[in-house]
Protein backbone atom coordinates (compact mmCIF):
# COMPACT_ATOMS: atom_id res chain seq x y z
CA UNK A 1 0.00 0.00 0.00
CA UNK A 2 1.45 3.39 -0.99
CA UNK A 3 1.93 6.22 1.49
CA UNK A 4 -0.94 8.21 -0.06
CA UNK A 5 -3.26 5.23 0.26
CA UNK A 6 -2.27 4.72 3.87
CA UNK A 7 -2.91 8.38 4.65
CA UNK A 8 -6.33 8.17 2.99
CA UNK A 9 -7.10 5.10 5.05
CA UNK A 10 -6.07 6.93 8.24
CA UNK A 11 -8.50 9.76 7.45
CA UNK A 12 -11.31 7.22 6.96
CA UNK A 13 -10.39 5.39 10.19
CA UNK A 14 -10.48 8.67 12.11
CA UNK A 15 -13.96 9.41 10.76
CA UNK A 16 -15.04 5.89 11.78
CA UNK A 17 -13.42 6.35 15.23
CA UNK A 18 -11.22 3.29 14.68
CA UNK A 19 -8.31 4.86 16.49
CA UNK A 20 -6.30 1.73 17.31
CA UNK A 21 -6.06 0.83 13.61
CA UNK A 22 -5.14 4.40 12.68
CA UNK A 23 -2.46 4.46 15.38
CA UNK A 24 -0.96 1.20 14.08
CA UNK A 25 -0.64 2.52 10.51
CA UNK A 26 0.85 5.82 11.73
CA UNK A 27 3.37 3.99 13.92
CA UNK A 28 4.55 2.05 10.87
CA UNK A 29 4.81 5.25 8.83
CA UNK A 30 6.84 6.92 11.58
CA UNK A 31 9.25 3.98 11.64
CA UNK A 32 9.99 4.83 8.00
CA UNK A 33 10.10 8.60 8.59
CA UNK A 34 10.26 9.53 12.30
CA UNK A 35 10.52 13.28 11.69
CA UNK A 36 7.52 13.62 9.37
CA UNK A 37 5.47 16.51 10.78
CA UNK A 38 2.26 15.43 9.07
CA UNK A 39 2.49 11.91 10.50
CA UNK A 40 3.22 13.31 13.97
CA UNK A 41 0.27 15.71 13.84
CA UNK A 42 -2.05 12.87 12.77
CA UNK A 43 -0.80 10.66 15.60
CA UNK A 44 -1.39 13.51 18.05
CA UNK A 45 -4.94 13.80 16.66
CA UNK A 46 -5.47 10.08 17.21
CA UNK A 47 -4.40 10.42 20.86
CA UNK A 48 -6.48 13.59 21.24
CA UNK A 49 -9.62 11.83 20.01
CA UNK A 50 -9.04 9.10 22.62
CA UNK A 51 -8.61 11.69 25.44
CA UNK A 52 -4.95 10.69 25.79
CA UNK A 53 -3.97 14.32 26.13
CA UNK A 54 -0.54 13.82 27.73
CA UNK A 55 0.54 11.56 24.87
CA UNK A 56 -0.89 13.98 22.31
CA UNK A 57 1.00 16.85 23.97
CA UNK A 58 4.26 14.93 23.93
CA UNK A 59 3.91 14.17 20.21
CA UNK A 60 3.08 17.80 19.37
CA UNK A 61 5.95 19.14 21.46
CA UNK A 62 8.27 16.85 19.51
CA UNK A 63 6.80 18.10 16.22
CA UNK A 64 7.11 21.76 17.27
CA UNK A 65 10.73 21.12 18.21
CA UNK A 66 11.32 19.86 14.67
CA UNK A 67 9.25 22.56 12.89
CA UNK A 68 8.44 25.56 15.12
CA UNK A 69 7.04 27.51 12.16
CA UNK A 70 4.07 25.19 11.40
CA UNK A 71 0.91 26.94 12.65
CA UNK A 72 -1.27 23.82 12.63
CA UNK A 73 0.85 22.28 15.40
CA UNK A 74 0.05 25.19 17.72
CA UNK A 75 -3.61 24.83 16.75
CA UNK A 76 -3.58 21.21 17.93
CA UNK A 77 -1.69 22.18 21.09
CA UNK A 78 -4.32 24.82 21.82
CA UNK A 79 -7.13 22.27 21.46
CA UNK A 80 -5.32 19.95 23.88
CA UNK A 81 -4.92 22.78 26.42
CA UNK A 82 -8.69 23.44 26.24
CA UNK A 83 -9.40 19.82 27.12
CA UNK A 84 -6.96 20.08 30.01
CA UNK A 85 -8.93 23.09 31.36
CA UNK A 86 -6.22 25.63 30.71
CA UNK A 87 -7.84 28.34 28.60
CA UNK A 88 -5.04 30.83 29.25
CA UNK A 89 -2.45 28.45 27.76
CA UNK A 90 -4.82 27.56 24.93
CA UNK A 91 -5.11 31.23 24.03
CA UNK A 92 -1.33 31.65 23.93
CA UNK A 93 -0.93 28.69 21.56
CA UNK A 94 -3.68 29.73 19.17
CA UNK A 95 -2.26 33.27 19.14
CA UNK A 96 1.01 31.73 17.91
CA UNK A 97 -0.85 29.84 15.19
CA UNK A 98 -2.57 33.05 14.04
CA UNK A 99 0.72 34.95 14.09
CA UNK A 100 2.17 32.32 11.73
CA UNK A 101 -0.96 32.17 9.54
CA UNK A 102 -3.42 35.09 9.91
CA UNK A 103 -5.73 33.81 7.15
CA UNK A 104 -7.06 30.56 8.58
CA UNK A 105 -10.71 30.70 9.72
CA UNK A 106 -10.32 27.66 11.99
CA UNK A 107 -7.68 29.44 14.06
CA UNK A 108 -9.83 32.52 14.59
CA UNK A 109 -12.87 30.36 15.33
CA UNK A 110 -10.96 28.48 18.04
CA UNK A 111 -9.68 31.75 19.54
CA UNK A 112 -13.24 33.09 19.58
CA UNK A 113 -14.38 29.92 21.33
CA UNK A 114 -11.65 30.34 23.96
CA UNK A 115 -12.70 33.96 24.53
CA UNK A 116 -16.25 32.67 24.99
CA UNK A 117 -15.04 30.18 27.60
CA UNK A 118 -13.27 33.01 29.42
CA UNK A 119 -16.53 35.01 29.37
CA UNK A 120 -15.08 37.75 27.17
CA UNK A 121 -18.24 37.82 25.09
CA UNK A 122 -17.60 41.00 23.09
CA UNK A 123 -14.12 39.79 22.09
CA UNK A 124 -15.56 36.37 21.21
CA UNK A 125 -18.13 37.98 18.92
CA UNK A 126 -15.58 40.20 17.16
CA UNK A 127 -13.13 37.33 16.57
CA UNK A 128 -15.90 34.98 15.39
CA UNK A 129 -16.89 37.66 12.87
CA UNK A 130 -13.28 37.79 11.65
CA UNK A 131 -13.33 34.01 11.16
CA UNK A 132 -16.56 34.30 9.17
CA UNK A 133 -15.04 37.00 6.97
CA UNK A 134 -12.50 34.37 5.91
CA UNK A 135 -14.96 31.47 5.73
CA UNK A 136 -18.66 32.33 6.01
CA UNK A 137 -19.55 28.66 6.51
CA UNK A 138 -17.20 27.88 9.41
CA UNK A 139 -19.41 25.95 11.85
CA UNK A 140 -17.40 26.65 15.01
CA UNK A 141 -17.36 30.37 14.22
CA UNK A 142 -21.12 30.37 13.55
CA UNK A 143 -21.81 28.51 16.79
CA UNK A 144 -19.50 30.75 18.79
CA UNK A 145 -21.01 33.88 17.27
CA UNK A 146 -24.50 32.65 18.15
CA UNK A 147 -23.57 31.90 21.77
CA UNK A 148 -21.75 35.22 22.20
CA UNK A 149 -24.79 37.10 20.86
CA UNK A 150 -27.00 35.08 23.22
CA UNK A 151 -24.84 36.05 26.20
CA UNK A 152 -25.03 39.69 25.10
CA UNK A 153 -28.85 39.42 24.98
CA UNK A 154 -28.96 39.94 21.21
CA UNK A 155 -31.37 37.04 20.92
CA UNK A 156 -32.74 37.55 17.42
CA UNK A 157 -29.27 37.77 15.86
CA UNK A 158 -28.15 34.78 17.93
CA UNK A 159 -30.88 32.48 16.67
CA UNK A 160 -30.50 33.74 13.07
CA UNK A 161 -26.81 32.77 13.26
CA UNK A 162 -27.40 29.30 14.70
CA UNK A 163 -30.07 28.63 12.09
CA UNK A 164 -27.52 29.57 9.42
CA UNK A 165 -25.21 26.95 10.92
CA UNK A 166 -27.99 24.35 10.73
CA UNK A 167 -28.61 25.19 7.10
CA UNK A 168 -24.94 24.51 6.42
CA UNK A 169 -25.05 21.14 8.20
CA UNK A 170 -28.57 20.13 9.33
CA UNK A 171 -27.45 17.02 11.23
CA UNK A 172 -24.54 18.53 13.13
CA UNK A 173 -24.84 17.37 16.76
CA UNK A 174 -22.81 20.24 18.21
CA UNK A 175 -24.95 22.88 16.46
CA UNK A 176 -28.19 21.27 17.64
CA UNK A 177 -26.85 21.01 21.21
CA UNK A 178 -25.63 24.60 21.11
CA UNK A 179 -29.05 25.73 19.85
CA UNK A 180 -30.65 23.79 22.69
CA UNK A 181 -28.49 25.46 25.33
CA UNK A 182 -29.26 28.88 23.86
CA UNK A 183 -33.00 28.19 24.00
CA UNK A 184 -32.68 26.82 27.52
CA UNK A 185 -30.91 29.97 28.69
CA UNK A 186 -33.72 32.06 27.24
CA UNK A 187 -36.35 29.97 29.02
CA UNK A 188 -37.71 27.83 26.16
CA UNK A 189 -37.06 24.36 27.60
CA UNK A 190 -39.67 22.69 25.38
CA UNK A 191 -38.04 23.74 22.11
CA UNK A 192 -34.61 23.07 23.62
CA UNK A 193 -35.62 19.45 24.25
CA UNK A 194 -36.25 19.00 20.52
CA UNK A 195 -32.74 20.15 19.60
CA UNK A 196 -31.07 18.07 22.30
CA UNK A 197 -33.02 15.04 21.05
CA UNK A 198 -31.84 15.75 17.48
CA UNK A 199 -28.24 16.10 18.69
CA UNK A 200 -28.40 12.77 20.53
CA UNK A 201 -30.01 11.08 17.54
CA UNK A 202 -26.91 11.98 15.53
CA UNK A 203 -24.41 11.47 18.37
CA UNK A 204 -25.88 9.30 21.17
CA UNK A 205 -22.87 9.65 23.51
CA UNK A 206 -22.35 13.41 23.08
CA UNK A 207 -21.92 14.71 26.67
CA UNK A 208 -22.72 18.33 25.82
CA UNK A 209 -26.11 17.27 24.45
CA UNK A 210 -26.73 14.77 27.26
CA UNK A 211 -26.19 17.37 29.96
CA UNK A 212 -28.42 19.81 28.05
CA UNK A 213 -31.19 17.22 27.76
CA UNK A 214 -30.85 16.57 31.50
CA UNK A 215 -31.26 20.26 32.34
CA UNK A 216 -34.17 20.64 29.92
CA UNK A 217 -35.98 17.69 31.51
CA UNK A 218 -35.43 19.13 34.99
CA UNK A 219 -36.65 22.51 33.72
CA UNK A 220 -40.13 21.04 33.30
CA UNK A 221 -40.32 21.75 37.05
CA UNK A 222 -41.17 25.48 37.47
CA UNK A 223 -39.09 25.76 40.67
CA UNK A 224 -36.06 24.32 38.92
CA UNK A 225 -36.58 26.72 36.00
CA UNK A 226 -36.08 29.64 38.38
CA UNK A 227 -32.91 28.05 39.74
CA UNK A 228 -31.67 27.37 36.20
CA UNK A 229 -32.08 31.03 35.20
CA UNK A 230 -30.10 32.03 38.29
CA UNK A 231 -27.41 29.48 37.36
CA UNK A 232 -27.09 30.92 33.86
CA UNK A 233 -26.93 34.45 35.24
CA UNK A 234 -24.22 33.70 37.82
CA UNK A 235 -22.19 31.50 35.45
CA UNK A 236 -22.06 34.31 32.87
CA UNK A 237 -20.29 36.55 35.38
CA UNK A 238 -16.51 36.59 35.63
CA UNK A 239 -14.85 35.44 38.86
CA UNK A 240 -14.65 38.86 40.52
CA UNK A 241 -18.34 39.55 39.95
CA UNK A 242 -19.32 36.08 41.13
CA UNK A 243 -17.41 36.75 44.34
CA UNK A 244 -19.08 40.17 44.53
CA UNK A 245 -22.52 38.52 44.46
CA UNK A 246 -21.56 35.93 47.09
CA UNK A 247 -19.91 38.43 49.44
CA UNK A 248 -22.70 40.96 48.89
CA UNK A 249 -25.32 38.34 49.76
CA UNK A 250 -23.36 37.31 52.86
CA UNK A 251 -22.89 40.91 54.07
CA UNK A 252 -26.54 41.72 53.41
CA UNK A 253 -27.61 38.62 55.34
CA UNK A 254 -25.36 39.59 58.27
CA UNK A 255 -26.66 43.15 58.20
CA UNK A 256 -30.29 41.98 58.39
CA UNK A 257 -29.42 39.74 61.35
CA UNK A 258 -27.73 42.64 63.15
CA UNK A 259 -30.67 44.97 62.53
CA UNK A 260 -33.13 42.30 63.74
CA UNK A 261 -31.07 41.67 66.87
CA UNK A 262 -30.94 45.36 67.77
CA UNK A 263 -34.54 46.27 66.87
CA UNK A 264 -37.18 44.11 68.51
CA UNK A 265 -39.99 45.97 66.74
CA UNK A 266 -38.61 44.92 63.35
CA UNK A 267 -37.97 41.28 64.27
CA UNK A 268 -41.43 39.99 63.19
CA UNK A 269 -40.70 41.36 59.69
CA UNK A 270 -36.97 40.69 59.40
CA UNK A 271 -36.70 37.20 60.89
CA UNK A 272 -38.98 35.58 58.25
CA UNK A 273 -36.95 37.37 55.55
CA UNK A 274 -33.70 36.09 57.06
CA UNK A 275 -35.02 32.53 57.15
CA UNK A 276 -36.24 32.75 53.55
CA UNK A 277 -32.86 34.11 52.36
CA UNK A 278 -31.03 31.32 54.20
CA UNK A 279 -33.28 28.68 52.63
CA UNK A 280 -32.83 30.22 49.16
CA UNK A 281 -29.04 30.17 49.55
CA UNK A 282 -29.10 26.59 50.81
CA UNK A 283 -31.47 25.43 48.07
CA UNK A 284 -29.08 26.59 45.32
CA UNK A 285 -26.67 23.87 46.48
CA UNK A 286 -29.10 20.96 46.88
CA UNK A 287 -31.77 21.52 44.21
CA UNK A 288 -29.74 19.87 41.43
CA UNK A 289 -29.16 16.50 43.15
CA UNK A 290 -32.74 16.45 44.48
CA UNK A 291 -33.99 17.10 40.93
CA UNK A 292 -31.75 14.28 39.72
CA UNK A 293 -33.48 11.97 42.19
CA UNK A 294 -36.88 12.69 40.61
CA UNK A 295 -35.39 12.18 37.14
CA UNK A 296 -34.47 8.64 38.12
CA UNK A 297 -38.16 7.83 37.92
CA UNK A 298 -38.29 9.25 34.37
CA UNK A 299 -37.59 6.64 31.68
CA UNK A 300 -35.54 9.13 29.67
CA UNK A 301 -33.96 11.06 32.55
CA UNK A 302 -32.50 7.99 34.24
CA UNK A 303 -30.54 7.20 31.05
CA UNK A 304 -28.85 10.61 31.14
CA UNK A 305 -27.64 10.58 34.75
CA UNK A 306 -24.07 9.43 35.19
CA UNK A 307 -22.77 7.42 38.15
CA UNK A 308 -21.64 10.45 40.13
CA UNK A 309 -24.95 12.28 39.66
CA UNK A 310 -26.83 9.22 40.91
CA UNK A 311 -24.51 8.94 43.92
CA UNK A 312 -24.98 12.64 44.66
CA UNK A 313 -28.74 12.29 44.70
CA UNK A 314 -28.53 9.14 46.87
CA UNK A 315 -26.35 10.79 49.51
CA UNK A 316 -28.42 13.97 49.60
CA UNK A 317 -31.61 11.97 50.06
CA UNK A 318 -30.05 9.92 52.88
CA UNK A 319 -28.95 13.18 54.51
CA UNK A 320 -32.45 14.59 54.08
CA UNK A 321 -33.82 11.40 55.64
CA UNK A 322 -31.55 11.84 58.67
CA UNK A 323 -32.86 15.40 59.03
CA UNK A 324 -36.52 14.31 58.88
CA UNK A 325 -36.03 11.41 61.30
CA UNK A 326 -34.19 13.69 63.72
CA UNK A 327 -37.00 16.25 63.61
CA UNK A 328 -39.69 13.58 64.16
CA UNK A 329 -37.80 12.07 67.10
CA UNK A 330 -37.26 15.51 68.61
CA UNK A 331 -40.98 16.29 68.54
CA UNK A 332 -41.84 12.78 69.77
CA UNK A 333 -39.32 12.59 72.61
CA UNK A 334 -38.53 16.30 73.29
CA UNK A 335 -34.83 15.50 73.49
CA UNK A 336 -32.41 18.09 72.04
CA UNK A 337 -29.98 15.32 71.09
CA UNK A 338 -32.27 14.44 68.18
CA UNK A 339 -32.35 18.10 67.16
CA UNK A 340 -28.55 17.85 66.84
CA UNK A 341 -28.97 14.79 64.60
CA UNK A 342 -31.48 16.70 62.47
CA UNK A 343 -29.07 19.63 62.19
CA UNK A 344 -26.27 17.27 61.12
CA UNK A 345 -28.48 15.73 58.41
CA UNK A 346 -29.59 19.13 57.16
CA UNK A 347 -26.06 20.58 57.10
CA UNK A 348 -24.49 17.58 55.33
CA UNK A 349 -26.86 17.99 52.37
CA UNK A 350 -24.72 20.91 51.21
CA UNK A 351 -21.28 19.20 50.98
CA UNK A 352 -22.82 15.91 49.80
CA UNK A 353 -24.52 17.76 46.94
CA UNK A 354 -21.25 19.17 45.57
CA UNK A 355 -18.55 16.66 46.53
CA UNK A 356 -18.21 15.33 42.96
CA UNK A 357 -18.26 18.74 41.27
CA UNK A 358 -15.27 19.21 38.92
CA UNK A 359 -12.51 21.45 40.22
CA UNK A 360 -8.77 21.94 39.77
CA UNK A 361 -8.22 20.00 42.99
CA UNK A 362 -9.77 16.74 41.80
CA UNK A 363 -10.48 15.24 45.22
CA UNK A 364 -10.59 18.44 47.28
CA UNK A 365 -14.36 18.69 47.78
CA UNK A 366 -14.76 14.94 48.24
CA UNK A 367 -12.04 14.82 50.90
CA UNK A 368 -13.48 17.84 52.69
CA UNK A 369 -16.95 16.23 52.71
CA UNK A 370 -15.65 12.94 54.13
CA UNK A 371 -13.68 14.69 56.88
CA UNK A 372 -16.65 16.94 57.72
CA UNK A 373 -18.95 13.90 57.91
CA UNK A 374 -16.54 12.08 60.26
CA UNK A 375 -16.28 15.16 62.50
CA UNK A 376 -20.09 15.44 62.57
CA UNK A 377 -20.51 11.77 63.54
CA UNK A 378 -17.88 12.19 66.28
CA UNK A 379 -19.75 15.29 67.53
CA UNK A 380 -23.02 13.32 67.75
CA UNK A 381 -21.20 10.49 69.53
CA UNK A 382 -19.90 12.95 72.13
CA UNK A 383 -23.38 14.45 72.53
CA UNK A 384 -24.83 11.00 73.32
CA UNK A 385 -22.00 10.14 75.75
CA UNK A 386 -21.78 13.49 77.57
CA UNK A 387 -25.16 15.08 77.01
CA UNK A 388 -23.44 18.32 75.94
CA UNK A 389 -24.59 19.60 72.57
CA UNK A 390 -21.81 22.17 72.19
CA UNK A 391 -18.64 20.11 72.53
CA UNK A 392 -15.28 20.51 70.78
CA UNK A 393 -16.32 18.40 67.80
CA UNK A 394 -19.57 20.34 67.40
CA UNK A 395 -17.66 23.60 67.20
CA UNK A 396 -15.18 22.12 64.70
CA UNK A 397 -18.11 20.83 62.60
CA UNK A 398 -19.84 24.23 62.59
CA UNK A 399 -16.60 25.99 61.58
CA UNK A 400 -15.98 23.33 58.93
CA UNK A 401 -19.51 23.69 57.56
CA UNK A 402 -19.16 27.49 57.25
CA UNK A 403 -15.70 27.07 55.75
CA UNK A 404 -16.94 24.52 53.21
CA UNK A 405 -19.16 27.09 51.54
CA UNK A 406 -16.20 29.42 50.96
CA UNK A 407 -13.83 26.63 49.91
CA UNK A 408 -16.40 25.18 47.50
CA UNK A 409 -17.13 28.58 45.97
CA UNK A 410 -13.39 29.22 45.57
CA UNK A 411 -12.74 25.89 43.83
CA UNK A 412 -15.85 26.01 41.62
CA UNK A 413 -15.42 29.67 40.60
CA UNK A 414 -11.74 29.06 39.88
CA UNK A 415 -12.65 26.03 37.74
CA UNK A 416 -15.26 28.05 35.86
CA UNK A 417 -12.91 30.94 35.06
CA UNK A 418 -9.67 29.34 33.88
C-alpha positions in Angstrom: 0.0 0.0 0.0 1.4 3.4 -1.0 1.9 6.2 1.5 -0.9 8.2 -0.1 -3.3 5.2 0.3 -2.3 4.7 3.9 -2.9 8.4 4.7 -6.3 8.2 3.0 -7.1 5.1 5.0 -6.1 6.9 8.2 -8.5 9.8 7.4 -11.3 7.2 7.0 -10.4 5.4 10.2 -10.5 8.7 12.1 -14.0 9.4 10.8 -15.0 5.9 11.8 -13.4 6.3 15.2 -11.2 3.3 14.7 -8.3 4.9 16.5 -6.3 1.7 17.3 -6.1 0.8 13.6 -5.1 4.4 12.7 -2.5 4.5 15.4 -1.0 1.2 14.1 -0.6 2.5 10.5 0.8 5.8 11.7 3.4 4.0 13.9 4.5 2.1 10.9 4.8 5.2 8.8 6.8 6.9 11.6 9.2 4.0 11.6 10.0 4.8 8.0 10.1 8.6 8.6 10.3 9.5 12.3 10.5 13.3 11.7 7.5 13.6 9.4 5.5 16.5 10.8 2.3 15.4 9.1 2.5 11.9 10.5 3.2 13.3 14.0 0.3 15.7 13.8 -2.1 12.9 12.8 -0.8 10.7 15.6 -1.4 13.5 18.0 -4.9 13.8 16.7 -5.5 10.1 17.2 -4.4 10.4 20.9 -6.5 13.6 21.2 -9.6 11.8 20.0 -9.0 9.1 22.6 -8.6 11.7 25.4 -4.9 10.7 25.8 -4.0 14.3 26.1 -0.5 13.8 27.7 0.5 11.6 24.9 -0.9 14.0 22.3 1.0 16.8 24.0 4.3 14.9 23.9 3.9 14.2 20.2 3.1 17.8 19.4 6.0 19.1 21.5 8.3 16.9 19.5 6.8 18.1 16.2 7.1 21.8 17.3 10.7 21.1 18.2 11.3 19.9 14.7 9.3 22.6 12.9 8.4 25.6 15.1 7.0 27.5 12.2 4.1 25.2 11.4 0.9 26.9 12.7 -1.3 23.8 12.6 0.8 22.3 15.4 0.0 25.2 17.7 -3.6 24.8 16.7 -3.6 21.2 17.9 -1.7 22.2 21.1 -4.3 24.8 21.8 -7.1 22.3 21.5 -5.3 20.0 23.9 -4.9 22.8 26.4 -8.7 23.4 26.2 -9.4 19.8 27.1 -7.0 20.1 30.0 -8.9 23.1 31.4 -6.2 25.6 30.7 -7.8 28.3 28.6 -5.0 30.8 29.2 -2.4 28.4 27.8 -4.8 27.6 24.9 -5.1 31.2 24.0 -1.3 31.7 23.9 -0.9 28.7 21.6 -3.7 29.7 19.2 -2.3 33.3 19.1 1.0 31.7 17.9 -0.8 29.8 15.2 -2.6 33.1 14.0 0.7 34.9 14.1 2.2 32.3 11.7 -1.0 32.2 9.5 -3.4 35.1 9.9 -5.7 33.8 7.2 -7.1 30.6 8.6 -10.7 30.7 9.7 -10.3 27.7 12.0 -7.7 29.4 14.1 -9.8 32.5 14.6 -12.9 30.4 15.3 -11.0 28.5 18.0 -9.7 31.8 19.5 -13.2 33.1 19.6 -14.4 29.9 21.3 -11.6 30.3 24.0 -12.7 34.0 24.5 -16.2 32.7 25.0 -15.0 30.2 27.6 -13.3 33.0 29.4 -16.5 35.0 29.4 -15.1 37.7 27.2 -18.2 37.8 25.1 -17.6 41.0 23.1 -14.1 39.8 22.1 -15.6 36.4 21.2 -18.1 38.0 18.9 -15.6 40.2 17.2 -13.1 37.3 16.6 -15.9 35.0 15.4 -16.9 37.7 12.9 -13.3 37.8 11.6 -13.3 34.0 11.2 -16.6 34.3 9.2 -15.0 37.0 7.0 -12.5 34.4 5.9 -15.0 31.5 5.7 -18.7 32.3 6.0 -19.6 28.7 6.5 -17.2 27.9 9.4 -19.4 25.9 11.9 -17.4 26.6 15.0 -17.4 30.4 14.2 -21.1 30.4 13.6 -21.8 28.5 16.8 -19.5 30.7 18.8 -21.0 33.9 17.3 -24.5 32.6 18.1 -23.6 31.9 21.8 -21.8 35.2 22.2 -24.8 37.1 20.9 -27.0 35.1 23.2 -24.8 36.0 26.2 -25.0 39.7 25.1 -28.9 39.4 25.0 -29.0 39.9 21.2 -31.4 37.0 20.9 -32.7 37.6 17.4 -29.3 37.8 15.9 -28.2 34.8 17.9 -30.9 32.5 16.7 -30.5 33.7 13.1 -26.8 32.8 13.3 -27.4 29.3 14.7 -30.1 28.6 12.1 -27.5 29.6 9.4 -25.2 27.0 10.9 -28.0 24.4 10.7 -28.6 25.2 7.1 -24.9 24.5 6.4 -25.0 21.1 8.2 -28.6 20.1 9.3 -27.5 17.0 11.2 -24.5 18.5 13.1 -24.8 17.4 16.8 -22.8 20.2 18.2 -24.9 22.9 16.5 -28.2 21.3 17.6 -26.8 21.0 21.2 -25.6 24.6 21.1 -29.0 25.7 19.9 -30.7 23.8 22.7 -28.5 25.5 25.3 -29.3 28.9 23.9 -33.0 28.2 24.0 -32.7 26.8 27.5 -30.9 30.0 28.7 -33.7 32.1 27.2 -36.4 30.0 29.0 -37.7 27.8 26.2 -37.1 24.4 27.6 -39.7 22.7 25.4 -38.0 23.7 22.1 -34.6 23.1 23.6 -35.6 19.4 24.2 -36.2 19.0 20.5 -32.7 20.2 19.6 -31.1 18.1 22.3 -33.0 15.0 21.1 -31.8 15.8 17.5 -28.2 16.1 18.7 -28.4 12.8 20.5 -30.0 11.1 17.5 -26.9 12.0 15.5 -24.4 11.5 18.4 -25.9 9.3 21.2 -22.9 9.6 23.5 -22.4 13.4 23.1 -21.9 14.7 26.7 -22.7 18.3 25.8 -26.1 17.3 24.4 -26.7 14.8 27.3 -26.2 17.4 30.0 -28.4 19.8 28.1 -31.2 17.2 27.8 -30.8 16.6 31.5 -31.3 20.3 32.3 -34.2 20.6 29.9 -36.0 17.7 31.5 -35.4 19.1 35.0 -36.7 22.5 33.7 -40.1 21.0 33.3 -40.3 21.8 37.0 -41.2 25.5 37.5 -39.1 25.8 40.7 -36.1 24.3 38.9 -36.6 26.7 36.0 -36.1 29.6 38.4 -32.9 28.1 39.7 -31.7 27.4 36.2 -32.1 31.0 35.2 -30.1 32.0 38.3 -27.4 29.5 37.4 -27.1 30.9 33.9 -26.9 34.5 35.2 -24.2 33.7 37.8 -22.2 31.5 35.4 -22.1 34.3 32.9 -20.3 36.5 35.4 -16.5 36.6 35.6 -14.9 35.4 38.9 -14.7 38.9 40.5 -18.3 39.6 39.9 -19.3 36.1 41.1 -17.4 36.8 44.3 -19.1 40.2 44.5 -22.5 38.5 44.5 -21.6 35.9 47.1 -19.9 38.4 49.4 -22.7 41.0 48.9 -25.3 38.3 49.8 -23.4 37.3 52.9 -22.9 40.9 54.1 -26.5 41.7 53.4 -27.6 38.6 55.3 -25.4 39.6 58.3 -26.7 43.2 58.2 -30.3 42.0 58.4 -29.4 39.7 61.3 -27.7 42.6 63.1 -30.7 45.0 62.5 -33.1 42.3 63.7 -31.1 41.7 66.9 -30.9 45.4 67.8 -34.5 46.3 66.9 -37.2 44.1 68.5 -40.0 46.0 66.7 -38.6 44.9 63.4 -38.0 41.3 64.3 -41.4 40.0 63.2 -40.7 41.4 59.7 -37.0 40.7 59.4 -36.7 37.2 60.9 -39.0 35.6 58.3 -37.0 37.4 55.5 -33.7 36.1 57.1 -35.0 32.5 57.2 -36.2 32.7 53.5 -32.9 34.1 52.4 -31.0 31.3 54.2 -33.3 28.7 52.6 -32.8 30.2 49.2 -29.0 30.2 49.6 -29.1 26.6 50.8 -31.5 25.4 48.1 -29.1 26.6 45.3 -26.7 23.9 46.5 -29.1 21.0 46.9 -31.8 21.5 44.2 -29.7 19.9 41.4 -29.2 16.5 43.2 -32.7 16.4 44.5 -34.0 17.1 40.9 -31.8 14.3 39.7 -33.5 12.0 42.2 -36.9 12.7 40.6 -35.4 12.2 37.1 -34.5 8.6 38.1 -38.2 7.8 37.9 -38.3 9.2 34.4 -37.6 6.6 31.7 -35.5 9.1 29.7 -34.0 11.1 32.5 -32.5 8.0 34.2 -30.5 7.2 31.1 -28.9 10.6 31.1 -27.6 10.6 34.7 -24.1 9.4 35.2 -22.8 7.4 38.1 -21.6 10.5 40.1 -25.0 12.3 39.7 -26.8 9.2 40.9 -24.5 8.9 43.9 -25.0 12.6 44.7 -28.7 12.3 44.7 -28.5 9.1 46.9 -26.3 10.8 49.5 -28.4 14.0 49.6 -31.6 12.0 50.1 -30.0 9.9 52.9 -29.0 13.2 54.5 -32.5 14.6 54.1 -33.8 11.4 55.6 -31.6 11.8 58.7 -32.9 15.4 59.0 -36.5 14.3 58.9 -36.0 11.4 61.3 -34.2 13.7 63.7 -37.0 16.3 63.6 -39.7 13.6 64.2 -37.8 12.1 67.1 -37.3 15.5 68.6 -41.0 16.3 68.5 -41.8 12.8 69.8 -39.3 12.6 72.6 -38.5 16.3 73.3 -34.8 15.5 73.5 -32.4 18.1 72.0 -30.0 15.3 71.1 -32.3 14.4 68.2 -32.3 18.1 67.2 -28.6 17.9 66.8 -29.0 14.8 64.6 -31.5 16.7 62.5 -29.1 19.6 62.2 -26.3 17.3 61.1 -28.5 15.7 58.4 -29.6 19.1 57.2 -26.1 20.6 57.1 -24.5 17.6 55.3 -26.9 18.0 52.4 -24.7 20.9 51.2 -21.3 19.2 51.0 -22.8 15.9 49.8 -24.5 17.8 46.9 -21.3 19.2 45.6 -18.6 16.7 46.5 -18.2 15.3 43.0 -18.3 18.7 41.3 -15.3 19.2 38.9 -12.5 21.5 40.2 -8.8 21.9 39.8 -8.2 20.0 43.0 -9.8 16.7 41.8 -10.5 15.2 45.2 -10.6 18.4 47.3 -14.4 18.7 47.8 -14.8 14.9 48.2 -12.0 14.8 50.9 -13.5 17.8 52.7 -17.0 16.2 52.7 -15.7 12.9 54.1 -13.7 14.7 56.9 -16.6 16.9 57.7 -19.0 13.9 57.9 -16.5 12.1 60.3 -16.3 15.2 62.5 -20.1 15.4 62.6 -20.5 11.8 63.5 -17.9 12.2 66.3 -19.7 15.3 67.5 -23.0 13.3 67.7 -21.2 10.5 69.5 -19.9 13.0 72.1 -23.4 14.4 72.5 -24.8 11.0 73.3 -22.0 10.1 75.7 -21.8 13.5 77.6 -25.2 15.1 77.0 -23.4 18.3 75.9 -24.6 19.6 72.6 -21.8 22.2 72.2 -18.6 20.1 72.5 -15.3 20.5 70.8 -16.3 18.4 67.8 -19.6 20.3 67.4 -17.7 23.6 67.2 -15.2 22.1 64.7 -18.1 20.8 62.6 -19.8 24.2 62.6 -16.6 26.0 61.6 -16.0 23.3 58.9 -19.5 23.7 57.6 -19.2 27.5 57.2 -15.7 27.1 55.8 -16.9 24.5 53.2 -19.2 27.1 51.5 -16.2 29.4 51.0 -13.8 26.6 49.9 -16.4 25.2 47.5 -17.1 28.6 46.0 -13.4 29.2 45.6 -12.7 25.9 43.8 -15.9 26.0 41.6 -15.4 29.7 40.6 -11.7 29.1 39.9 -12.7 26.0 37.7 -15.3 28.0 35.9 -12.9 30.9 35.1 -9.7 29.3 33.9 
